[in-house]
Amino acid sequence: MNVTVQNIFRDIQAPAGGEQFVTLWQNASVKIERIVSHSHRSPKNFWYDQGEDEWVIVLRGTATLEFASGELVELRDGDHLMIPRHLRHRVARTGAETIWLAVRVK
């Protein structure tokens, strides 16, 4: 078996005000992504409405998620939550460099 060690904090290249998505692993049921956000926010009137459950954790940085109900959820280093499928949400704002891990389950 050939095992390769990688580092989640390497090769970060998200543009200012943007995001970088890197798929770390996936199969037919699960997708694991690293997301790097630089002072990012979702476009006005845009909502994620995903067809899969999503568990996210902020590894480094800060983020505020806004839900269609109007609830704002603040996340800091180590904070995580489960977003059920079709729960409309958006990124209200992130810190200058926020690194997330997202696990999407169909």
Contacts in CASP RR format, 6 or more apart in sequence:
PFRMAT RR
TARGET T0000
AUTHOR 0000-0000-0000
METHOD contacts of the structure
MODEL  1
MNVTVQNIFRDIQAPAGGEQFVTLWQNASVKIERIVSHSHRSPKNFWYDQ
GEDEWVIVLRGTATLEFASGELVELRDGDHLMIPRHLRHRVARTGAETIW
LAVRVK
8 24 0 8 1.000
8 34 0 8 1.000
8 59 0 8 1.000
8 99 0 8 1.000
8 101 0 8 1.000
9 60 0 8 1.000
9 99 0 8 1.000
11 22 0 8 1.000
12 20 0 8 1.000
12 36 0 8 1.000
12 97 0 8 1.000
12 99 0 8 1.000
13 20 0 8 1.000
13 36 0 8 1.000
14 20 0 8 1.000
14 36 0 8 1.000
14 37 0 8 1.000
14 38 0 8 1.000
14 40 0 8 1.000
14 97 0 8 1.000
15 38 0 8 1.000
16 38 0 8 1.000
16 39 0 8 1.000
17 37 0 8 1.000
17 38 0 8 1.000
17 39 0 8 1.000
17 40 0 8 1.000
18 37 0 8 1.000
18 38 0 8 1.000
18 39 0 8 1.000
18 40 0 8 1.000
19 35 0 8 1.000
19 36 0 8 1.000
19 37 0 8 1.000
19 38 0 8 1.000
19 40 0 8 1.000
20 35 0 8 1.000
20 36 0 8 1.000
21 33 0 8 1.000
21 34 0 8 1.000
21 35 0 8 1.000
22 33 0 8 1.000
22 34 0 8 1.000
22 35 0 8 1.000
22 36 0 8 1.000
23 31 0 8 1.000
23 32 0 8 1.000
23 33 0 8 1.000
24 32 0 8 1.000
24 33 0 8 1.000
24 34 0 8 1.000
25 31 0 8 1.000
25 32 0 8 1.000
26 32 0 8 1.000
28 106 0 8 1.000
29 105 0 8 1.000
29 106 0 8 1.000
30 103 0 8 1.000
30 104 0 8 1.000
30 105 0 8 1.000
30 106 0 8 1.000
31 52 0 8 1.000
31 103 0 8 1.000
31 104 0 8 1.000
32 101 0 8 1.000
32 102 0 8 1.000
32 103 0 8 1.000
32 104 0 8 1.000
33 101 0 8 1.000
33 102 0 8 1.000
33 104 0 8 1.000
34 99 0 8 1.000
34 100 0 8 1.000
34 101 0 8 1.000
34 102 0 8 1.000
35 99 0 8 1.000
35 100 0 8 1.000
35 101 0 8 1.000
35 102 0 8 1.000
36 97 0 8 1.000
36 98 0 8 1.000
36 99 0 8 1.000
36 100 0 8 1.000
37 63 0 8 1.000
37 91 0 8 1.000
37 94 0 8 1.000
37 95 0 8 1.000
37 97 0 8 1.000
37 98 0 8 1.000
37 99 0 8 1.000
37 100 0 8 1.000
38 94 0 8 1.000
38 95 0 8 1.000
38 96 0 8 1.000
38 97 0 8 1.000
38 98 0 8 1.000
39 93 0 8 1.000
39 94 0 8 1.000
39 95 0 8 1.000
39 96 0 8 1.000
40 91 0 8 1.000
40 93 0 8 1.000
40 94 0 8 1.000
40 98 0 8 1.000
41 90 0 8 1.000
41 91 0 8 1.000
41 92 0 8 1.000
41 93 0 8 1.000
41 94 0 8 1.000
42 48 0 8 1.000
42 90 0 8 1.000
42 91 0 8 1.000
42 92 0 8 1.000
46 90 0 8 1.000
47 68 0 8 1.000
47 88 0 8 1.000
47 89 0 8 1.000
47 90 0 8 1.000
48 88 0 8 1.000
48 89 0 8 1.000
48 90 0 8 1.000
49 86 0 8 1.000
49 88 0 8 1.000
50 83 0 8 1.000
50 85 0 8 1.000
50 86 0 8 1.000
50 104 0 8 1.000
51 85 0 8 1.000
51 86 0 8 1.000
51 106 0 8 1.000
52 85 0 8 1.000
52 104 0 8 1.000
52 105 0 8 1.000
52 106 0 8 1.000
53 82 0 8 1.000
53 83 0 8 1.000
53 84 0 8 1.000
53 85 0 8 1.000
53 104 0 8 1.000
53 105 0 8 1.000
54 82 0 8 1.000
54 83 0 8 1.000
54 85 0 8 1.000
54 102 0 8 1.000
54 103 0 8 1.000
54 104 0 8 1.000
54 105 0 8 1.000
55 80 0 8 1.000
55 81 0 8 1.000
55 82 0 8 1.000
55 83 0 8 1.000
55 102 0 8 1.000
55 103 0 8 1.000
55 105 0 8 1.000
56 75 0 8 1.000
56 80 0 8 1.000
56 81 0 8 1.000
56 83 0 8 1.000
56 100 0 8 1.000
56 101 0 8 1.000
56 102 0 8 1.000
56 103 0 8 1.000
57 78 0 8 1.000
57 79 0 8 1.000
57 80 0 8 1.000
57 100 0 8 1.000
57 101 0 8 1.000
58 75 0 8 1.000
58 76 0 8 1.000
58 77 0 8 1.000
58 78 0 8 1.000
58 79 0 8 1.000
58 80 0 8 1.000
58 98 0 8 1.000
58 99 0 8 1.000
58 100 0 8 1.000
59 77 0 8 1.000
59 78 0 8 1.000
59 99 0 8 1.000
59 100 0 8 1.000
59 101 0 8 1.000
60 77 0 8 1.000
60 97 0 8 1.000
60 98 0 8 1.000
60 99 0 8 1.000
61 76 0 8 1.000
61 77 0 8 1.000
61 94 0 8 1.000
61 95 0 8 1.000
61 97 0 8 1.000
61 98 0 8 1.000
61 99 0 8 1.000
62 74 0 8 1.000
62 75 0 8 1.000
62 76 0 8 1.000
62 94 0 8 1.000
62 95 0 8 1.000
62 98 0 8 1.000
63 74 0 8 1.000
63 75 0 8 1.000
63 91 0 8 1.000
63 93 0 8 1.000
63 94 0 8 1.000
63 95 0 8 1.000
63 98 0 8 1.000
63 100 0 8 1.000
64 72 0 8 1.000
64 73 0 8 1.000
64 74 0 8 1.000
64 75 0 8 1.000
64 91 0 8 1.000
64 92 0 8 1.000
64 93 0 8 1.000
64 94 0 8 1.000
65 72 0 8 1.000
65 73 0 8 1.000
65 75 0 8 1.000
65 81 0 8 1.000
65 83 0 8 1.000
65 89 0 8 1.000
65 90 0 8 1.000
65 91 0 8 1.000
65 92 0 8 1.000
66 72 0 8 1.000
66 73 0 8 1.000
66 89 0 8 1.000
66 90 0 8 1.000
66 91 0 8 1.000
66 92 0 8 1.000
67 73 0 8 1.000
67 87 0 8 1.000
67 88 0 8 1.000
67 89 0 8 1.000
68 87 0 8 1.000
68 88 0 8 1.000
68 89 0 8 1.000
72 92 0 8 1.000
73 81 0 8 1.000
75 81 0 8 1.000
83 89 0 8 1.000
END
